[in-house]
Amino acid sequence: MNDRVHRWNDGEDCLVVGSLNDAPFEHGYRLYSERPGDDLWEEIFNTDAQIYGGWNVGNGGGRVRATAGVLDAVLPASGVLVFRRL
Protein backbone atom coordinates (compact mmCIF):
# COMPACT_ATOMS: atom_id res chain seq x y z
CA MET A 1 0.00 0.00 0.00
CA ASN A 2 1.02 3.58 -0.46
CA ASP A 3 -0.43 7.05 0.10
CA ARG A 4 -2.41 6.88 -3.12
CA VAL A 5 -4.72 4.26 -1.61
CA HIS A 6 -5.07 5.90 1.81
CA ARG A 7 -8.62 7.14 2.37
CA TRP A 8 -10.19 8.91 5.31
CA ASN A 9 -13.48 10.60 6.12
CA ASP A 10 -13.89 13.15 8.90
CA GLY A 11 -10.97 11.73 10.85
CA GLU A 12 -11.85 8.08 10.18
CA ASP A 13 -9.25 5.91 8.48
CA CYS A 14 -10.64 3.58 5.84
CA LEU A 15 -9.01 0.73 3.99
CA VAL A 16 -10.39 -0.23 0.57
CA VAL A 17 -9.45 -3.71 -0.64
CA GLY A 18 -10.36 -5.05 -4.07
CA SER A 19 -9.89 -8.40 -5.73
CA LEU A 20 -10.07 -9.19 -9.44
CA ASN A 21 -9.52 -12.88 -8.74
CA ASP A 22 -12.19 -15.21 -10.17
CA ALA A 23 -12.31 -17.24 -6.94
CA PRO A 24 -12.73 -15.97 -3.37
CA PHE A 25 -9.98 -16.04 -0.74
CA GLU A 26 -12.24 -17.79 1.77
CA HIS A 27 -9.38 -18.81 4.05
CA GLY A 28 -8.03 -15.28 4.16
CA TYR A 29 -5.71 -13.06 2.17
CA ARG A 30 -2.80 -11.42 3.95
CA LEU A 31 -2.22 -7.73 3.32
CA TYR A 32 1.22 -6.49 4.37
CA SER A 33 1.76 -2.80 5.05
CA GLU A 34 2.66 -0.46 7.88
CA ARG A 35 -0.65 1.35 7.47
CA PRO A 36 -2.96 -1.21 9.20
CA GLY A 37 -0.59 -1.21 12.19
CA ASP A 38 -1.71 -3.12 15.27
CA ASP A 39 -5.30 -1.98 15.08
CA LEU A 40 -8.79 -3.39 14.86
CA TRP A 41 -10.60 -2.91 11.53
CA GLU A 42 -14.33 -3.29 10.93
CA GLU A 43 -15.78 -4.32 7.57
CA ILE A 44 -18.34 -1.63 6.70
CA PHE A 45 -19.04 -2.45 3.04
CA ASN A 46 -18.87 -5.60 0.92
CA THR A 47 -19.90 -5.67 -2.75
CA ASP A 48 -20.52 -9.42 -2.41
CA ALA A 49 -23.09 -9.01 0.39
CA GLN A 50 -26.33 -10.91 -0.07
CA ILE A 51 -28.36 -7.67 -0.10
CA TYR A 52 -26.55 -6.78 -3.35
CA GLY A 53 -27.21 -10.20 -4.88
CA GLY A 54 -23.82 -11.64 -3.89
CA TRP A 55 -22.71 -14.82 -2.17
CA ASN A 56 -21.97 -13.10 1.15
CA VAL A 57 -18.27 -14.01 1.08
CA GLY A 58 -16.37 -11.66 3.33
CA ASN A 59 -15.95 -10.94 6.99
CA GLY A 60 -19.65 -10.65 7.79
CA GLY A 61 -19.37 -7.01 8.82
CA GLY A 62 -17.10 -8.24 11.57
CA ARG A 63 -13.86 -7.00 12.99
CA VAL A 64 -10.41 -8.07 11.85
CA ARG A 65 -7.26 -7.44 13.90
CA ALA A 66 -4.10 -6.27 12.14
CA THR A 67 -0.89 -7.35 13.83
CA ALA A 68 2.51 -5.85 13.00
CA GLY A 69 1.13 -4.44 9.74
CA VAL A 70 -0.49 -7.70 8.61
CA LEU A 71 -4.24 -7.82 8.01
CA ASP A 72 -5.72 -11.22 7.19
CA ALA A 73 -9.16 -10.79 5.62
CA VAL A 74 -11.59 -12.98 3.68
CA LEU A 75 -11.99 -11.52 0.19
CA PRO A 76 -14.80 -12.27 -2.27
CA ALA A 77 -14.18 -13.05 -5.92
CA SER A 78 -14.20 -9.90 -8.08
CA GLY A 79 -15.27 -7.79 -5.13
CA VAL A 80 -14.44 -4.80 -3.00
CA LEU A 81 -14.40 -4.49 0.79
CA VAL A 82 -14.16 -1.33 2.86
CA PHE A 83 -12.81 -1.44 6.40
CA ARG A 84 -12.88 1.30 9.05
CA ARG A 85 -10.18 1.57 11.73
CA LEU A 86 -11.66 1.31 15.21
DSSP file (Angstrom, degrees, kcal/mol; ACC not computed):
  #  RESIDUE AA STRUCTURE BP1 BP2  ACC     N-H-->O    O-->H-N    N-H-->O    O-->H-N    TCO  KAPPA ALPHA  PHI   PSI    X-CA   Y-CA   Z-CA
    1    1 A M              0   0    0      0, 0.0     2,-0.3     0, 0.0    33,-0.2   0.000 360.0 360.0 360.0 155.5    0.0    0.0    0.0
    2    2 A N    >   -     0   0    0     31,-0.1     3,-1.7    33,-0.0     4,-0.2  -0.844 360.0 -81.0-144.0-177.4    1.0    3.6   -0.5
    3    3 A D  G >  S+     0   0    0      1,-0.3     3,-1.1    -2,-0.3     0, 0.0   0.733 118.2  70.2 -64.1 -21.8   -0.4    7.0    0.1
    4    4 A R  G 3  S+     0   0    0      1,-0.2    -1,-0.3     3,-0.0     0, 0.0   0.730 103.5  42.2 -69.3 -19.2   -2.4    6.9   -3.1
    5    5 A V  G <  S+     0   0    0     -3,-1.7     2,-0.5     2,-0.0    11,-0.5   0.311  86.8 112.7-107.6   7.7   -4.7    4.3   -1.6
    6    6 A H    <   -     0   0    0     -3,-1.1     2,-0.3    -4,-0.2     9,-0.1  -0.706  44.7-180.0 -82.7 124.9   -5.1    5.9    1.8
    7    7 A R  E     +A   14   0A   0      7,-1.1     7,-2.6    -2,-0.5     2,-0.3  -0.938   7.2 171.8-125.8 148.4   -8.6    7.1    2.4
    8    8 A W  E     -A   13   0A   0     -2,-0.3     2,-0.3     5,-0.2     5,-0.2  -0.975  15.8-158.7-150.5 160.8  -10.2    8.9    5.3
    9    9 A N  E >  S-A   12   0A   0      3,-2.0     3,-2.1    -2,-0.3    -2,-0.0  -0.917  75.8 -25.7-147.3 113.0  -13.5   10.6    6.1
   10   10 A D  T 3  S-     0   0    0     -2,-0.3     3,-0.1     1,-0.3    -1,-0.0   0.888 130.8 -41.1  48.9  46.8  -13.9   13.1    8.9
   11   11 A G  T 3  S+     0   0    0      1,-0.3     2,-0.4     0, 0.0    -1,-0.3   0.382 112.2 122.4  86.1  -4.4  -11.0   11.7   10.9
   12   12 A E  E <   -A    9   0A   0     -3,-2.1    -3,-2.0    72,-0.0     2,-0.4  -0.779  56.4-138.7 -92.2 133.9  -11.8    8.1   10.2
   13   13 A D  E     -A    8   0A   0     -2,-0.4    72,-2.5    72,-0.3     2,-0.4  -0.773  22.8-170.0 -88.1 132.8   -9.2    5.9    8.5
   14   14 A C  E     -AB   7  84A   0     -7,-2.6    -7,-1.1    -2,-0.4     2,-0.5  -0.934  13.4-154.8-123.8 148.7  -10.6    3.6    5.8
   15   15 A L  E     - B   0  83A   0     68,-2.6    68,-2.9    -2,-0.4     2,-0.5  -0.989   7.9-160.8-123.7 121.3   -9.0    0.7    4.0
   16   16 A V  E     - B   0  82A   0    -11,-0.5     2,-0.5    -2,-0.5    66,-0.2  -0.911  10.4-175.5-106.3 123.4  -10.4   -0.2    0.6
   17   17 A V  E     - B   0  81A   0     64,-2.8    64,-3.1    -2,-0.5     2,-0.4  -0.977   1.2-176.2-123.6 126.8   -9.5   -3.7   -0.6
   18   18 A G  E     - B   0  80A   0     -2,-0.5     2,-0.4    62,-0.2    62,-0.2  -0.925   8.8-162.4-123.7 149.4  -10.4   -5.0   -4.1
   19   19 A S        -     0   0    0     60,-2.7    60,-0.5    -2,-0.4    -2,-0.0  -0.997  15.4-177.2-130.6 131.4   -9.9   -8.4   -5.7
   20   20 A L        +     0   0    0     -2,-0.4    57,-0.1    58,-0.2    -1,-0.1   0.255  49.6 124.9-102.8   8.2  -10.1   -9.2   -9.4
   21   21 A N        -     0   0    0     55,-0.2    57,-1.7     1,-0.1    58,-0.1  -0.390  63.9-136.3 -68.0 144.7   -9.5  -12.9   -8.7
   22   22 A D  S    S+     0   0    0     55,-0.2    55,-0.1    56,-0.1    -1,-0.1   0.422  89.0  50.8 -85.4   3.7  -12.2  -15.2  -10.2
   23   23 A A  S    S-     0   0    0     53,-0.1    55,-0.2     0, 0.0    -2,-0.1  -0.987  90.9-109.9-134.6 146.4  -12.3  -17.2   -6.9
   24   24 A P        -     0   0    0      0, 0.0     2,-0.9     0, 0.0     3,-0.2  -0.303  16.2-128.2 -72.2 159.1  -12.7  -16.0   -3.4
   25   25 A F  E >   +E   75   0B   0     50,-2.9     3,-1.6     1,-0.2    50,-1.1  -0.682  42.1 164.6-100.4  72.6  -10.0  -16.0   -0.7
   26   26 A E  E 3  S+     0   0B   0     -2,-0.9    -1,-0.2     1,-0.3     3,-0.1   0.707  70.9  51.2 -69.6 -21.4  -12.2  -17.8    1.8
   27   27 A H  E 3  S-     0   0B   0      1,-0.3    -1,-0.3    -3,-0.2    47,-0.1   0.303 125.2 -86.7 -98.4   9.1   -9.4  -18.8    4.1
   28   28 A G  E <   -     0   0B   0     -3,-1.6     2,-0.4    47,-0.1    -1,-0.3   0.060  28.4-125.2 104.0 148.9   -8.0  -15.3    4.2
   29   29 A Y  E     -E   73   0B   0     44,-2.3    44,-2.1    -3,-0.1     2,-0.5  -0.999  25.6-133.2-128.7 126.0   -5.7  -13.1    2.2
   30   30 A R  E     -E   72   0B   0     -2,-0.4     2,-0.5    42,-0.2    42,-0.2  -0.701  15.4-163.8 -88.9 124.7   -2.8  -11.4    4.0
   31   31 A L  E     -E   71   0B   0     40,-3.0    40,-2.4    -2,-0.5     2,-0.5  -0.929   7.5-158.4-105.0 125.7   -2.2   -7.7    3.3
   32   32 A Y  E     +E   70   0B   0     -2,-0.5     2,-0.3    38,-0.2    38,-0.2  -0.923  35.5 115.8-110.1 122.1    1.2   -6.5    4.4
   33   33 A S        -     0   0    0     36,-2.8     4,-0.4    -2,-0.5   -31,-0.1  -0.937  64.8-119.6-172.1 157.0    1.8   -2.8    5.1
   34   34 A E  S >  S+     0   0    0     -2,-0.3     3,-0.8     1,-0.2    35,-0.2   0.778 101.1  77.2 -72.3 -26.1    2.7   -0.5    7.9
   35   35 A R  T 3  S+     0   0    0      1,-0.2    -1,-0.2    34,-0.1    34,-0.1   0.868  88.8  50.9 -59.8 -44.1   -0.6    1.4    7.5
   36   36 A P  T >  S+     0   0    0      0, 0.0     3,-1.2     0, 0.0    -1,-0.2   0.775  86.3 172.9 -66.5 -22.3   -3.0   -1.2    9.2
   37   37 A G  T <   -     0   0    0     -3,-0.8    32,-2.1    -4,-0.4    33,-0.4  -0.212  59.2 -41.2  59.5-139.1   -0.6   -1.2   12.2
   38   38 A D  T 3  S+     0   0    0     29,-0.2    -1,-0.2    30,-0.2     2,-0.2  -0.420 103.6 123.1-118.0  51.0   -1.7   -3.1   15.3
   39   39 A D    <   -     0   0    0     -3,-1.2    27,-3.3    25,-0.0     2,-0.4  -0.630  64.6-109.5-116.1 168.8   -5.3   -2.0   15.1
   40   40 A L  E     -C   65   0A   0     25,-0.2    46,-3.2    -2,-0.2     2,-0.4  -0.846  32.1-163.7 -98.0 132.6   -8.8   -3.4   14.9
   41   41 A W  E     -CD  64  85A   0     23,-2.9    23,-3.5    -2,-0.4     2,-0.5  -0.945   5.3-151.8-120.7 138.4  -10.6   -2.9   11.5
   42   42 A E  E     -CD  63  84A   0     42,-2.8    42,-2.6    -2,-0.4     2,-0.5  -0.930  18.8-126.3-112.7 130.0  -14.3   -3.3   10.9
   43   43 A E  E     + D   0  83A   0     19,-2.7    40,-0.3    -2,-0.5     3,-0.1  -0.620  34.9 168.0 -72.0 120.7  -15.8   -4.3    7.6
   44   44 A I  E     +     0   0A   0     38,-3.3     2,-0.3    -2,-0.5    39,-0.2   0.503  62.0  26.9-114.3  -8.2  -18.3   -1.6    6.7
   45   45 A F  E     + D   0  82A   0     37,-1.3    37,-2.2     3,-0.0     2,-0.3  -0.963  54.1 177.4-155.9 138.2  -19.0   -2.5    3.0
   46   46 A N  E >   - D   0  81A   0     -2,-0.3     3,-1.7    35,-0.2    35,-0.2  -0.941  19.6-156.4-143.4 116.3  -18.9   -5.6    0.9
   47   47 A T  T 3  S+     0   0    0     33,-2.4    34,-0.1    -2,-0.3    -1,-0.1   0.675  97.2  58.2 -66.9 -15.4  -19.9   -5.7   -2.8
   48   48 A D  T 3  S+     0   0    0     32,-0.3     8,-3.3     9,-0.2     9,-0.4   0.275  77.5 131.4 -96.4  10.5  -20.5   -9.4   -2.4
   49   49 A A    X > -     0   0    0     -3,-1.7     5,-2.0     7,-0.2     3,-1.8  -0.292  69.2-118.5 -63.4 148.5  -23.1   -9.0    0.4
   50   50 A Q  G > 5S+     0   0    0      1,-0.3     3,-2.1     3,-0.2    -1,-0.1   0.821 111.7  65.3 -58.4 -34.2  -26.3  -10.9   -0.1
   51   51 A I  G 3 5S+     0   0    0      1,-0.3    -1,-0.3     2,-0.1    -2,-0.1   0.703 103.6  48.2 -65.3 -17.4  -28.4   -7.7   -0.1
   52   52 A Y  G < 5S-     0   0    0     -3,-1.8    -1,-0.3    -6,-0.1    -2,-0.2   0.245 129.8 -96.0-102.2  10.8  -26.6   -6.8   -3.4
   53   53 A G  T < 5S+     0   0    0     -3,-2.1    -3,-0.2     1,-0.2    -2,-0.1   0.610  84.2 130.8  87.3  12.7  -27.2  -10.2   -4.9
   54   54 A G  S   <S-     0   0    0     -5,-2.0    -1,-0.2     1,-0.1    -5,-0.1  -0.138  72.4-104.5 -90.6-172.6  -23.8  -11.6   -3.9
   55   55 A W        -     0   0    0      2,-0.1    -6,-0.2    -3,-0.1     3,-0.1   0.400  49.9-118.4 -94.2  -0.7  -22.7  -14.8   -2.2
   56   56 A N        +     0   0    0     -8,-3.3     2,-0.6     1,-0.2    -7,-0.2   0.798  56.0 158.9  67.2  30.5  -22.0  -13.1    1.2
   57   57 A V        +     0   0    0     -9,-0.4     2,-0.3    20,-0.1    -1,-0.2  -0.767  35.4  70.4 -85.7 124.4  -18.3  -14.0    1.1
   58   58 A G  S    S-     0   0    0     -2,-0.6    17,-0.1    17,-0.2   -12,-0.1  -0.953 101.9 -51.6 166.5-148.7  -16.4  -11.7    3.3
   59   59 A N    >   -     0   0    0     -2,-0.3     3,-2.2    15,-0.1   -16,-0.2   0.183  67.3-117.1-108.6  14.2  -16.0  -10.9    7.0
   60   60 A G  T 3   -     0   0    0      1,-0.3     3,-0.1    -4,-0.1    -3,-0.0   0.753  67.8 -63.0  60.8  27.9  -19.6  -10.6    7.8
   61   61 A G  T 3  S+     0   0    0      1,-0.2    -1,-0.3   -16,-0.1   -15,-0.0   0.645 107.0 137.2  71.3  12.2  -19.4   -7.0    8.8
   62   62 A G    <   -     0   0    0     -3,-2.2   -19,-2.7   -20,-0.1     2,-0.4  -0.017  57.6 -91.9 -83.5-172.0  -17.1   -8.2   11.6
   63   63 A R  E     -C   42   0A   0    -21,-0.2     2,-0.4    -3,-0.1   -21,-0.2  -0.833  29.5-164.1-108.0 141.5  -13.9   -7.0   13.0
   64   64 A V  E     -C   41   0A   0    -23,-3.5   -23,-2.9    -2,-0.4     2,-0.5  -0.992  14.4-138.1-126.4 129.2  -10.4   -8.1   11.8
   65   65 A R  E     -C   40   0A   0     -2,-0.4     7,-0.5   -25,-0.2     2,-0.4  -0.748   9.6-150.6 -90.3 129.6   -7.3   -7.4   13.9
   66   66 A A  E     -F   71   0B   0    -27,-3.3     2,-0.4    -2,-0.5     5,-0.2  -0.829  13.2-165.8 -93.1 137.3   -4.1   -6.3   12.1
   67   67 A T  E >   -F   70   0B   0      3,-2.2     3,-1.3    -2,-0.4   -29,-0.2  -0.986  67.1 -17.1-129.6 122.8   -0.9   -7.4   13.8
   68   68 A A  T 3  S-     0   0    0     -2,-0.4   -30,-0.2     1,-0.3    -1,-0.1   0.858 130.4 -49.1  52.8  40.2    2.5   -5.9   13.0
   69   69 A G  T 3  S+     0   0    0    -32,-2.1   -36,-2.8     1,-0.2     2,-0.5   0.625 112.5 120.3  79.4  13.4    1.1   -4.4    9.7
   70   70 A V  E <   -EF  32  67B   0     -3,-1.3    -3,-2.2   -33,-0.4     2,-0.5  -0.955  38.6-174.8-115.7 122.2   -0.5   -7.7    8.6
   71   71 A L  E     -EF  31  66B   0    -40,-2.4   -40,-3.0    -2,-0.5     2,-0.7  -0.972   7.5-162.2-115.8 122.9   -4.2   -7.8    8.0
   72   72 A D  E     +E   30   0B   0     -7,-0.5     2,-0.3    -2,-0.5   -42,-0.2  -0.901  23.4 165.6-109.2 106.1   -5.7  -11.2    7.2
   73   73 A A  E     -E   29   0B   0    -44,-2.1   -44,-2.3    -2,-0.7     2,-0.5  -0.901  40.7-116.5-126.1 149.8   -9.2  -10.8    5.6
   74   74 A V  E     -     0   0B   0     -2,-0.3   -48,-0.2   -46,-0.3   -15,-0.1  -0.738  36.7-162.3 -81.6 124.7  -11.6  -13.0    3.7
   75   75 A L  E     -E   25   0B   0    -50,-1.1   -50,-2.9    -2,-0.5   -17,-0.2  -0.914  10.1-133.7-114.3 136.0  -12.0  -11.5    0.2
   76   76 A P    >   -     0   0    0      0, 0.0     3,-0.9     0, 0.0     2,-0.2  -0.398  36.8 -90.2 -77.9 162.3  -14.8  -12.3   -2.3
   77   77 A A  T 3  S-     0   0    0      1,-0.3   -55,-0.2   -55,-0.1     3,-0.1  -0.530 106.9  -6.1 -68.7 136.8  -14.2  -13.1   -5.9
   78   78 A S  T 3  S+     0   0    0    -57,-1.7     2,-0.3    -2,-0.2    -1,-0.3   0.867 112.8 123.9  45.3  48.5  -14.2   -9.9   -8.1
   79   79 A G    <   -     0   0    0     -3,-0.9   -60,-2.7   -60,-0.5     2,-0.4  -0.804  55.3-132.9-134.8 173.8  -15.3   -7.8   -5.1
   80   80 A V  E     -B   18   0A   0     -2,-0.3   -33,-2.4   -62,-0.2     2,-0.3  -0.992  15.0-168.2-131.1 136.0  -14.4   -4.8   -3.0
   81   81 A L  E     -BD  17  46A   0    -64,-3.1   -64,-2.8    -2,-0.4     2,-0.4  -0.922   6.7-155.9-118.9 147.8  -14.4   -4.5    0.8
   82   82 A V  E     -BD  16  45A   0    -37,-2.2   -38,-3.3    -2,-0.3   -37,-1.3  -0.995  11.4-169.3-124.4 128.3  -14.2   -1.3    2.9
   83   83 A F  E     -BD  15  43A   0    -68,-2.9   -68,-2.6    -2,-0.4     2,-0.4  -0.872   9.3-150.4-114.5 148.7  -12.8   -1.4    6.4
   84   84 A R  E     -BD  14  42A   0    -42,-2.6   -42,-2.8    -2,-0.3     2,-0.3  -0.973  22.5-120.7-118.1 132.9  -12.9    1.3    9.1
   85   85 A R  E       D   0  41A   0    -72,-2.5   -72,-0.3    -2,-0.4   -44,-0.2  -0.542 360.0 360.0 -71.0 131.7  -10.2    1.6   11.7
   86   86 A L              0   0    0    -46,-3.2    -1,-0.1    -2,-0.3   -45,-0.1   0.413 360.0 360.0 -96.8 360.0  -11.7    1.3   15.2
